[in-house]
Amino acid sequence: MVSAEPRPLALAGILDEWSLPIDVDAVLRGQGADPAVVRQRRPALVTTAQRAIDEGLPLLRPAVAYRQLPVEALRHEQLRLAGGAVITSPLMAQHLAPAEQVVLMVCTIGPALEQRVSEIMRGNPSFGLALDGFGSMAVEALVAAACDRFETQAAAQGGYTSIPLSPGMIGWPVDVGQRQIFSQMPAADIGVSLLDSAQMSPRKSSSLVLGLGPRPFSEGRACDFCSLRETCRYQDQHAHYGGQRRQLRL
């Protein structure tokens, strides 16, 4: 896919023109591996990762559904948005105090790659894992690109953005956060649904909230506030694809 020039962003809509730069090292990181170690000890996996890129790219259908809403109040760990939406979470109170607006987003690469992984795992699990790792990194790259797009827009107006906040981070349980986001989002328009378990379908999807405001937000990485930060093997890959938001004014 070839990136188009950024289009003016409305208050809600779908963005579906993305170029996702994913290389072999990213695919290896997506499998929880150290690329330098793999290249030295298991070079065959490098070839498999390249094959995953070649076969996986045509299966991607990256899309972002978003809704941008003014903040009316932030009180008692409740973020009240225009139109009556409410997000309740200590995480919001901690990170979004400077926000004048928030962007709710659901990002997905579509179901095709996930379906292909299921088919391949039955006969070639090694390649299936590589293709799944490619899909994981494609979602990470899409989230980073979407956040960068809104960050660029905010910076051009002299503003700032927060780190991306997702359900499952400390202070925002998955089952609570997912339902709060999906209640305000046209996620079905990009083929994403919320299951009774509060997981998304397709699995290679992500939901988040991004704050926009005239003053700098607290710095850090999203990984620092993840409930899995003590055991997660993928923190390096998250940092590589935008886990730490830039706090700058262009």
Order of alpha helices (4+ residues) and beta strands (2+ residues): beta-alpha-alpha-alpha-beta-beta-beta-alpha-beta-alpha-alpha-beta-alpha-beta-beta-beta-alpha
